């Protein structure tokens, strides 16, 4: 899924316009990047954790995400 497809999905699921959905996604991504630049960890419970170590972004999937992917 590409960024524009994710924006369309957000718009469809929420009833927001694509412009507002794109702004919301940009805000979330910007917040994650700014936190990582400060050396902070970003945890989205049930989804995963973003960390920066030695200027490399890392993502660890949370239990909820792992379970959703592995569900048969």
Number of C-alpha atoms within 10 A of each C-alpha: 6 6 11 12 10 15 22 17 15 19 17 13 9 10 11 14 14 17 12 14 21 19 13 14 16 14 12 12 12 12 13 17 18 12 16 20 14 9 14 14 16 17 16 11 12 14 14 16 15 18 21 18 10 7 10 8 12 12 12 13 16 15 13 13 15 14 12 11 9 8 7 5
